[in-house]
Amino acid sequence: MSTKKTIAVVGATGAQGGGLVRAILSDPGHEFNVRAITRDVTTDKAKELARLGAEVVAADLDNPESVKKAFQGAYGAYCVTFFWNHFSPEKEKDNAKTMAEAAKAAGVKHVIWSSLDDTRKYIPLNDNRMPTLMGKYKVPHFDAKAEANQFFTDLGLPVTILNTAFYWDNFIYFGAGPQKGPDGKLAITMPMGSKRLPGIAAEDIGKCALGIFKAGPKYIGKTVGIASEFLTVKQMADEFTRVLGQEVGYNDVPPEVYRSFGFPGAEDMGNMFQFKRDFEKEYTGSRDLNLSKQLNPSLLTFRQWLDKNKGLISIK
Ligand SMILES: NC(=O)c1ccc[n+]([C@@H]2O[C@H](COP(=O)([O-])OP(=O)(O)OC[C@H]3O[C@@H](n4cnc5c(N)ncnc54)[C@H](OP(=O)(O)O)[C@@H]3O)[C@@H](O)[C@H]2O)c1
């Protein structure tokens, strides 16, 4: 039997968890075994992880007993929630509590909780610069994660709170990429003004997480904010112009216009970008580029990420 420590990874078939599973499997030091958690071990994605060498197990965050079982015997656990699957901050908090309790029950030695900032520290609910959403949030998918930090800390878990950043992959999979306007010209639409947006390749979040696990106790009890670069939307649009060989502009809409776009989560996203725009100094200040690079020396720049992924950008 292997004596290597096992890291249990939630969301293993997804962006963050998938990045971590692959990072662990391709780590030259082979320091850890990886247990990939999925709701369905029979999907192609799950089978691919097994083929690559992961132990693949079934668990559902909506079923606490299954999560307890999946964490059993693990040295580490990577915990992440899936706001965009259900749009419910309350469910996000329930799911985080489930993972914290499962980690406690299993005696996990190092938990990484993938979190985000509490925007209400900067914009209290009675501040009308942006609407309050769902009665008690400014940016529900941020605020709920931040609230959930306490489930991990209150139980006295050996936890690293990992504050992640905007995935550049949103330009491919989340409808944020260049789109043709009524004038036929390509543009990226975001309410960021000329402020810098901390960003990262999704796969690099998992690689940073591996760096945190490898560092042992160093980051236990700490909050670590990661990003690869802080770029203005104009700078990113210019990179798109370069790789696509056609002009990509920046459509800088006001946040209230973005909030009115009507797609699911538009208000949440509009508030999120407004927070990042209006609190650029604080938000960029909470993401450490040097530390991110230290944790993950192969951290991609936006240019490198775009060169690698340009074939996946579909222009509408
Ligand atoms: N997009 C961004 O820029 C960004 C930036 C920072 C943070 N985030 C946060 O990242 C989180 C999502 O992480 P992600 O992007 O890695 O997700 P993802 O790529 O959408 O992956 C979701 C994975 O989670 C699994 N899953 C879904 N519901 C589950 C459940 N009830 N129990 C167990 N597993 C479940 C699914 O796997 P199976 O189907 O195999 O079970 C799926 O592969 C969100 O909360 C979001 O707010 C996103």
Ligand as a Chemical Component Dictionary entry (heavy atoms), coordinates in Angstrom:
data_LIG
# 
_chem_comp.id                   LIG 
_chem_comp.type                 NON-POLYMER 
_chem_comp.pdbx_formal_charge   0 
_chem_comp.three_letter_code    LIG 
# 
loop_
_chem_comp_atom.comp_id 
_chem_comp_atom.atom_id 
_chem_comp_atom.alt_atom_id 
_chem_comp_atom.type_symbol 
_chem_comp_atom.charge 
_chem_comp_atom.model_Cartn_x 
_chem_comp_atom.model_Cartn_y 
_chem_comp_atom.model_Cartn_z 
_chem_comp_atom.pdbx_ordinal 
LIG N1  N1  N 0  -15.171 31.924 -12.992 1  
LIG C1  C1  C 0  -14.362 32.674 -12.265 2  
LIG O1  O1  O 0  -13.724 33.610 -12.745 3  
LIG C2  C2  C 0  -14.216 32.385 -10.802 4  
LIG C3  C3  C 0  -13.213 33.084 -10.104 5  
LIG C4  C4  C 0  -13.070 32.841 -8.737  6  
LIG C5  C5  C 0  -13.902 31.917 -8.114  7  
LIG N2  N2  N 1  -14.851 31.262 -8.841  8  
LIG C6  C6  C 0  -15.725 30.310 -8.129  9  
LIG O2  O2  O 0  -15.401 29.012 -8.525  10 
LIG C7  C7  C 0  -16.475 28.165 -8.143  11 
LIG C8  C8  C 0  -16.630 27.062 -9.135  12 
LIG O3  O3  O 0  -15.458 26.337 -9.278  13 
LIG P1  P1  P 0  -15.031 25.746 -10.681 14 
LIG O4  O4  O 0  -14.960 26.879 -11.656 15 
LIG O5  O5  O -1 -13.854 24.914 -10.458 16 
LIG O6  O6  O 0  -16.309 24.895 -11.045 17 
LIG P2  P2  P 0  -16.647 24.118 -12.397 18 
LIG O7  O7  O 0  -15.529 24.127 -13.347 19 
LIG O8  O8  O 0  -17.978 24.631 -12.825 20 
LIG O9  O9  O 0  -16.772 22.645 -11.870 21 
LIG C9  C9  C 0  -17.827 22.250 -11.188 22 
LIG C10 C10 C 0  -17.521 20.804 -10.787 23 
LIG O10 O10 O 0  -18.081 20.615 -9.519  24 
LIG C11 C11 C 0  -18.733 19.415 -9.421  25 
LIG N3  N3  N 0  -19.962 19.620 -8.649  26 
LIG C12 C12 C 0  -20.997 20.420 -8.945  27 
LIG N4  N4  N 0  -21.940 20.314 -7.991  28 
LIG C13 C13 C 0  -21.477 19.430 -7.086  29 
LIG C14 C14 C 0  -21.981 18.883 -5.883  30 
LIG N5  N5  N 0  -23.213 19.208 -5.417  31 
LIG N6  N6  N 0  -21.241 17.998 -5.199  32 
LIG C15 C15 C 0  -20.027 17.624 -5.645  33 
LIG N7  N7  N 0  -19.491 18.101 -6.788  34 
LIG C16 C16 C 0  -20.214 18.982 -7.485  35 
LIG C17 C17 C 0  -18.987 18.972 -10.849 36 
LIG O11 O11 O 0  -18.437 17.711 -10.984 37 
LIG P3  P3  P 0  -19.293 16.390 -11.315 38 
LIG O12 O12 O 0  -20.350 16.789 -12.304 39 
LIG O13 O13 O 0  -18.243 15.491 -11.872 40 
LIG O14 O14 O 0  -19.856 15.958 -10.002 41 
LIG C18 C18 C 0  -18.184 19.930 -11.724 42 
LIG O15 O15 O 0  -17.194 19.323 -12.511 43 
LIG C19 C19 C 0  -17.723 29.057 -8.068  44 
LIG O16 O16 O 0  -18.261 29.031 -6.770  45 
LIG C20 C20 C 0  -17.199 30.429 -8.436  46 
LIG O17 O17 O 0  -17.795 31.474 -7.717  47 
LIG C21 C21 C 0  -15.008 31.449 -10.159 48 
# 
loop_
_chem_comp_bond.comp_id 
_chem_comp_bond.atom_id_1 
_chem_comp_bond.atom_id_2 
_chem_comp_bond.value_order 
_chem_comp_bond.pdbx_ordinal 
LIG N1  C1  SING 1  
LIG C1  O1  DOUB 2  
LIG C1  C2  SING 3  
LIG C2  C3  SING 4  
LIG C2  C21 DOUB 5  
LIG C3  C4  DOUB 6  
LIG C4  C5  SING 7  
LIG C5  N2  DOUB 8  
LIG N2  C6  SING 9  
LIG N2  C21 SING 10 
LIG C6  O2  SING 11 
LIG C6  C20 SING 12 
LIG O2  C7  SING 13 
LIG C7  C8  SING 14 
LIG C7  C19 SING 15 
LIG C8  O3  SING 16 
LIG O3  P1  SING 17 
LIG P1  O4  DOUB 18 
LIG P1  O5  SING 19 
LIG P1  O6  SING 20 
LIG O6  P2  SING 21 
LIG P2  O7  DOUB 22 
LIG P2  O8  SING 23 
LIG P2  O9  SING 24 
LIG O9  C9  SING 25 
LIG C9  C10 SING 26 
LIG C10 O10 SING 27 
LIG C10 C18 SING 28 
LIG O10 C11 SING 29 
LIG C11 N3  SING 30 
LIG C11 C17 SING 31 
LIG N3  C12 SING 32 
LIG N3  C16 SING 33 
LIG C12 N4  DOUB 34 
LIG N4  C13 SING 35 
LIG C13 C14 SING 36 
LIG C13 C16 DOUB 37 
LIG C14 N5  SING 38 
LIG C14 N6  DOUB 39 
LIG N6  C15 SING 40 
LIG C15 N7  DOUB 41 
LIG N7  C16 SING 42 
LIG C17 O11 SING 43 
LIG C17 C18 SING 44 
LIG O11 P3  SING 45 
LIG P3  O12 DOUB 46 
LIG P3  O13 SING 47 
LIG P3  O14 SING 48 
LIG C18 O15 SING 49 
LIG C19 O16 SING 50 
LIG C19 C20 SING 51 
LIG C20 O17 SING 52 
# 
